[in-house]
Amino acid sequence: MQIRTETLNGTLIAYAAGRIDGPSASDFTRSMQAVLGDEKAVVVDCHEVTEISSAGLSAFLMIARELQDQGVKFALCCMAPRVRVVFEMTGFDKIIPVHATREGALGLLPD
């Protein structure tokens, strides 16, 4: 599990790569918490995420709740089909906004 980041107009864009599963979910959560600052919005680009388990879903949910408590908008984008299916089958796409493109995610976040 790897994360690299960039900031664009006050939005943190985190690029996640690899598996987010039992062994790596806590590392993912810690890595995300370490890069969060004073952003008004956070987008996680998941195009390089290859697998996600229930532990990975829980990690995303924990991050989403923390950001919501801080008033920070949160969205995901660019999921591989096998990862998106997991989000859709579990209903997590109804809890956390998921967009097909990074531009779509960024366009729906407030300025």
trRosetta pair geometry for C-beta under 8 A, 3 or more apart (Angstrom, degrees):
i j d omega theta_ij theta_ji phi_ij phi_ji
1 16 7.1 -24 -161 -165 86 92
1 17 7.3 151 -152 80 40 55
1 18 4.5 -141 -88 78 41 131
1 19 6.6 -85 -67 68 87 54
1 20 6.2 87 -109 -88 124 67
1 24 4.1 142 -24 -176 131 130
1 27 5.3 139 66 97 134 119
1 28 5.1 -91 178 -70 150 89
1 31 7.2 -166 128 6 111 151
2 16 7.4 148 82 -158 51 45
2 17 4.6 -14 60 58 97 104
2 18 5.8 103 10 -8 76 122
3 14 5.4 -14 -163 -172 110 105
3 15 6.8 147 -155 73 53 52
3 16 5.5 -17 -98 -99 82 63
3 17 7.6 -177 -76 18 37 76
3 28 7.3 120 -47 -138 122 66
3 31 4.6 143 20 145 136 131
3 32 6.7 -166 -110 -72 168 63
3 35 6.6 -130 127 -13 131 148
4 14 7.6 155 79 -156 33 56
4 15 4.9 -14 61 56 83 108
4 17 8.0 20 5 -4 92 115
5 12 6.0 -19 -162 -169 120 93
5 13 6.5 150 -155 81 64 53
5 14 5.0 -25 -98 -102 91 65
5 15 7.1 -170 -81 14 37 76
5 35 5.0 159 -37 -170 155 143
6 12 7.9 156 83 -154 35 51
6 13 5.2 -12 63 59 81 104
6 15 8.0 34 5 -16 91 107
7 10 7.1 17 -179 -99 103 10
7 11 6.8 157 -157 75 62 40
7 12 5.6 -32 -101 -97 79 57
7 13 7.2 173 -95 15 26 77
7 39 7.1 -144 -127 -98 106 111
8 11 5.4 -27 69 61 76 94
8 13 6.0 23 9 -14 110 120
8 106 7.1 -28 95 -126 130 138
9 111 7.6 -54 158 -139 128 75
10 39 6.1 139 169 -147 63 67
10 40 4.8 19 148 19 120 108
10 41 7.0 75 117 27 86 86
11 39 6.2 80 -133 -166 27 117
11 40 6.8 -61 -80 65 63 80
11 41 4.3 -24 -116 77 94 101
11 42 7.0 175 -167 -86 73 24
11 43 6.1 30 165 -1 119 104
11 106 6.4 161 81 -124 168 91
11 109 6.2 97 -101 98 136 158
12 35 6.8 148 -171 135 139 103
12 36 6.9 -156 39 -115 171 55
12 37 7.1 139 -68 32 135 89
12 39 4.2 -87 -15 -73 102 161
12 41 7.4 -170 29 96 67 52
12 42 4.8 -13 66 -113 102 77
12 43 7.3 179 91 30 54 62
13 42 7.9 166 -84 -160 29 52
13 43 5.0 -14 -112 69 73 101
13 44 7.9 154 -163 -96 52 24
13 45 6.1 31 -180 -19 98 111
13 102 7.0 41 -140 -155 132 122
13 106 7.9 -24 -83 -77 117 113
14 32 6.4 37 -152 -117 172 85
14 35 6.3 128 -99 90 117 148
14 42 6.8 10 -2 -172 109 98
14 43 7.3 179 26 90 68 49
14 44 4.9 -24 71 -111 101 72
14 45 7.0 -173 87 22 44 74
15 44 7.9 156 -90 -163 20 58
15 45 4.8 -20 -106 66 69 112
15 47 7.8 -35 -148 40 91 90
15 48 6.7 48 170 24 93 122
16 20 6.9 3 167 -54 138 124
16 28 6.9 36 -136 -139 125 112
16 44 5.7 18 -12 -175 116 106
16 45 7.1 174 20 77 70 55
16 46 5.7 -7 57 -109 110 62
16 48 6.7 -167 100 70 50 89
16 49 5.2 21 106 -67 108 104
17 48 3.6 -22 -112 117 84 128
17 49 6.8 -132 -121 -70 23 49
18 24 6.8 -121 119 -175 120 169
18 48 7.2 14 -18 134 45 95
18 49 6.9 -23 63 -123 34 53
18 50 6.3 -41 -162 17 23 104
19 24 5.7 123 95 30 83 145
19 49 7.6 101 -109 -164 22 71
19 50 5.7 -50 -72 66 67 96
19 51 4.3 -3 -124 57 90 103
19 52 7.6 -178 -163 -75 60 39
19 53 8.0 33 176 -13 98 98
19 56 7.8 -114 164 -70 63 139
20 24 5.8 -112 -124 97 40 110
20 25 5.8 82 178 -95 76 69
20 28 5.1 29 -127 -53 103 162
20 49 6.0 -22 -4 -147 108 117
20 51 7.2 -168 36 94 55 62
20 52 4.9 3 66 -114 98 78
20 53 7.2 -150 106 25 61 72
20 55 7.6 -152 148 97 71 82
20 56 3.3 104 120 -125 97 122
20 59 6.3 -123 179 52 118 141
20 60 7.8 71 141 -40 153 98
21 24 5.8 58 47 36 62 95
21 25 6.4 -101 106 -41 14 94
21 51 6.0 -5 -50 113 117 111
21 52 6.9 -175 -72 -148 70 27
21 53 3.9 71 -130 2 79 123
21 55 5.8 74 -180 58 38 114
21 56 5.7 -33 -77 -37 35 111
22 25 6.3 -30 -121 2 15 114
22 53 5.9 -34 -30 78 73 154
22 55 4.6 126 -88 2 49 156
23 27 8.0 4 137 3 61 118
24 27 5.0 -60 -159 45 60 116
24 28 5.8 67 143 -29 84 100
24 56 7.7 16 83 -85 91 98
25 28 5.5 -51 -149 33 32 114
25 29 6.5 33 153 -19 65 103
25 53 7.3 -93 -56 63 123 100
25 55 3.8 -133 -23 141 158 102
25 56 5.1 -134 -99 -78 103 50
25 58 6.7 44 -179 66 145 96
25 59 4.3 -157 -168 -44 91 130
26 29 5.5 -48 -147 35 36 113
26 30 6.3 35 154 -16 66 105
26 59 7.4 -142 -74 -97 31 118
27 30 5.8 -55 -145 40 30 109
27 31 6.1 32 155 -21 65 109
28 31 5.8 -57 -145 37 27 111
28 32 6.3 26 157 -17 64 107
28 56 7.0 41 38 -127 161 79
28 59 5.1 59 87 164 118 156
29 32 5.9 -57 -149 37 28 108
29 33 6.3 25 155 -17 64 108
29 59 4.6 -127 -61 -145 98 100
29 62 6.0 4 -125 81 125 134
29 63 6.5 -153 -127 -57 75 100
30 33 5.7 -56 -145 39 30 110
30 34 6.2 34 155 -25 64 107
31 34 5.7 -55 -150 32 29 114
31 35 6.8 13 158 -9 63 108
32 35 6.2 -67 -151 40 31 100
32 36 6.5 39 154 -35 67 104
32 44 7.7 -27 -114 -92 124 125
32 59 7.8 132 13 165 139 103
32 63 5.3 -25 121 -111 151 137
33 36 5.8 -47 -147 18 33 116
33 63 7.5 -135 -62 -109 76 92
33 66 7.6 -21 -103 115 96 169
36 39 7.0 -99 -153 21 68 111
36 42 6.9 -32 -112 -86 96 143
36 67 7.6 -134 -133 -88 140 95
36 72 8.0 135 -156 89 116 176
39 42 5.7 101 98 -66 144 79
39 72 6.2 70 92 -142 83 125
40 72 6.5 -173 -174 -129 25 75
40 73 6.9 21 141 20 68 97
40 109 7.9 131 112 163 94 117
40 110 7.4 -92 145 80 123 93
41 72 6.3 169 -97 -175 29 77
41 73 4.0 -17 -115 65 92 103
41 74 7.2 -173 -160 -70 66 35
41 75 7.5 1 -178 11 107 98
41 109 4.3 69 -140 -168 164 142
41 110 7.3 167 -58 48 129 69
42 63 8.0 -104 103 158 150 113
42 67 5.9 -108 26 -119 129 150
42 72 6.0 42 -5 150 101 121
42 73 7.2 177 27 90 60 57
42 74 5.1 -4 65 -111 96 75
42 75 7.7 169 92 30 55 58
43 74 7.8 165 -83 -157 39 45
43 75 5.2 -15 -112 71 79 89
43 76 7.3 150 -163 -101 64 21
43 77 6.0 3 -176 4 110 115
43 102 6.6 106 144 -147 144 79
43 105 4.7 116 -132 131 127 135
43 106 6.3 -53 -44 -69 159 74
43 109 7.3 -106 -58 -37 109 145
44 60 7.7 -125 43 -122 158 101
44 74 7.9 15 -6 -170 97 88
44 75 7.7 -165 26 98 68 44
44 76 5.0 -23 66 -113 95 75
44 77 7.4 164 82 25 48 68
45 48 7.9 46 120 12 89 87
45 77 5.6 -29 -110 72 61 94
45 78 5.0 14 -159 42 78 133
45 102 5.5 -7 -100 -91 113 113
46 49 4.3 -35 -168 12 87 125
46 76 5.7 18 -16 -174 124 104
46 77 6.8 165 19 76 84 38
46 78 5.7 168 54 82 62 76
46 79 4.6 6 88 -92 126 69
46 80 7.4 -112 128 1 93 72
46 83 6.1 -143 148 119 130 155
47 77 7.9 -19 -42 114 89 73
47 78 3.8 -45 -57 145 95 119
47 79 7.3 -123 -84 -87 45 15
47 80 6.8 105 -152 -50 45 77
49 52 6.3 26 158 -55 125 102
49 79 7.0 -36 58 -130 116 73
49 80 6.7 -148 76 11 71 106
49 83 5.3 78 101 -97 110 160
50 80 7.0 22 -117 23 38 157
50 82 8.0 11 -180 74 48 127
50 83 7.7 178 157 -55 8 116
51 56 7.9 166 121 -17 65 159
51 82 7.4 -36 -102 118 57 123
51 83 7.2 -165 -126 -85 15 91
52 56 3.9 -129 -157 92 81 148
52 57 6.4 98 155 -50 114 74
52 83 5.2 81 1 -137 117 91
52 86 5.3 -176 74 82 107 157
52 87 7.7 29 77 -50 151 83
53 56 5.1 107 47 6 58 100
53 57 7.3 -110 107 -2 37 88
54 57 5.4 -47 -147 35 38 114
54 58 6.4 43 151 -21 65 102
54 90 8.0 162 -108 -109 77 150
55 58 5.6 -51 -150 35 33 114
55 59 6.6 39 149 -24 63 101
56 59 5.4 -48 -150 29 35 115
56 60 6.7 34 152 -15 65 100
57 60 5.8 -54 -153 36 34 110
57 61 6.3 34 150 -19 66 107
57 86 7.2 -134 -67 145 116 112
57 87 7.6 168 -111 -99 104 65
57 90 6.2 -40 -129 105 158 165
57 92 5.5 -126 -148 -75 110 153
58 61 5.5 -54 -146 38 33 114
58 62 6.3 37 154 -23 67 103
59 62 5.8 -51 -147 33 30 111
59 63 6.5 27 154 -14 63 106
60 63 5.8 -58 -150 39 32 109
60 64 6.1 34 153 -22 67 108
60 76 7.2 -5 -149 -65 133 136
60 92 7.0 68 89 -175 134 137
60 96 6.1 -70 151 -27 116 169
61 64 5.6 -53 -145 36 31 114
61 65 6.3 30 157 -18 65 105
61 92 7.2 -102 -68 -132 99 110
61 95 6.8 -3 -111 128 94 145
61 96 7.3 -125 -92 -41 58 123
62 65 6.0 -55 -149 36 29 109
62 66 6.4 29 154 -19 63 106
63 66 5.8 -54 -148 36 32 111
63 67 6.3 27 156 -14 66 108
63 74 7.1 161 125 -145 91 150
64 67 6.0 -60 -148 40 28 107
64 68 6.1 31 154 -22 65 108
64 74 5.0 -167 -122 93 73 154
64 95 7.0 102 115 139 164 99
64 96 5.1 -109 -93 -95 150 110
65 68 5.5 -52 -143 36 31 113
65 69 6.4 36 156 -22 64 104
66 69 5.8 -55 -154 33 29 113
66 70 6.7 16 151 -8 62 109
67 70 5.7 -65 -151 44 35 106
67 72 4.0 -86 -169 75 90 107
67 73 7.5 -51 149 75 122 10
67 74 4.6 105 88 -52 151 126
68 71 7.6 45 -175 -72 32 22
68 72 7.4 -93 -64 55 24 65
68 74 7.0 -76 -53 10 76 123
73 109 5.0 153 107 -137 149 99
73 110 6.6 154 -33 21 151 89
74 96 6.6 -56 114 -144 106 96
74 97 7.5 151 100 36 59 94
75 96 7.2 153 -126 170 38 80
75 97 4.3 -39 -119 84 92 108
75 98 7.3 170 -170 -85 78 25
75 99 6.1 26 167 -4 124 111
75 105 4.3 175 114 -152 133 105
75 108 6.9 113 -83 76 162 113
75 109 6.6 -128 2 -65 132 107
76 79 6.7 38 142 -50 114 109
76 87 7.8 -151 81 -110 150 158
76 96 5.9 52 -4 136 113 117
76 97 7.0 169 28 94 69 56
76 98 4.9 -20 74 -110 102 72
76 99 7.2 170 89 23 49 70
76 105 7.2 -135 88 -107 17 141
77 98 7.1 157 -87 -165 39 54
77 99 4.4 -22 -105 70 94 92
77 100 7.1 -1 -155 81 83 15
77 101 6.1 -16 -171 116 123 17
77 102 4.9 144 107 -87 151 48
77 104 6.5 155 -124 65 124 94
77 105 4.0 -103 -55 -27 129 137
78 99 7.8 3 -26 92 57 75
78 100 7.3 64 -80 164 44 35
78 101 6.5 53 -70 -127 84 30
78 102 5.9 -4 -35 -48 122 81
79 83 4.5 -129 -170 89 104 110
79 84 4.0 135 104 -63 128 88
79 87 6.8 -70 -134 5 174 138
79 98 6.5 -16 -7 -165 131 119
80 83 4.8 82 58 11 82 105
80 84 6.9 -156 87 -9 36 90
81 84 5.6 -57 -139 38 31 111
81 85 6.3 38 160 -27 65 102
82 85 5.8 -44 -148 26 30 116
82 86 7.2 34 152 -19 57 100
83 86 5.8 -52 -161 29 38 112
83 87 6.8 35 146 -15 66 104
84 87 5.5 -55 -153 37 39 112
84 88 6.1 34 152 -17 71 107
84 93 7.6 46 -163 -75 74 132
84 98 6.9 143 -129 162 89 145
85 88 5.7 -58 -144 41 31 109
85 89 5.9 29 159 -19 68 109
86 89 6.0 -54 -138 38 26 108
86 90 6.2 9 165 -3 62 114
86 92 7.8 1 125 30 73 128
87 90 6.4 -71 -146 47 22 99
87 92 4.5 -93 -149 71 71 105
87 93 4.5 90 142 -50 104 92
87 96 7.8 -87 -150 63 120 104
87 98 5.8 102 139 -63 155 159
88 91 7.7 35 -176 -70 28 28
88 92 8.0 -71 -46 48 20 74
88 93 5.3 0 -87 3 58 138
91 94 5.0 -36 -177 26 78 118
91 95 6.9 74 131 -18 79 99
92 95 5.2 -57 -151 38 49 112
92 96 5.9 -6 165 27 84 102
92 98 8.0 75 112 -39 83 128
93 96 7.0 -65 -118 66 28 69
93 97 7.9 42 -167 -142 61 21
93 98 4.6 -62 -130 17 92 130
97 105 7.3 142 119 -126 111 85
97 108 7.1 -139 168 103 153 142
99 102 7.6 130 95 -91 120 16
99 104 3.9 -172 -179 101 127 112
99 105 4.0 -167 38 -62 143 79
99 108 6.9 -179 -79 17 139 132
100 104 5.8 57 51 20 73 156
101 104 4.3 104 60 0 85 102
101 105 7.1 -150 96 -3 51 82
102 105 5.7 -54 -153 37 36 111
102 106 6.2 30 152 -14 68 109
103 106 5.7 -57 -143 43 31 109
103 107 5.9 35 157 -24 66 110
104 107 5.8 -55 -142 35 26 112
104 108 6.6 15 162 -12 61 110
105 108 6.4 -68 -152 38 26 102
105 109 6.9 27 153 -26 62 107
106 109 5.9 -56 -152 25 35 112
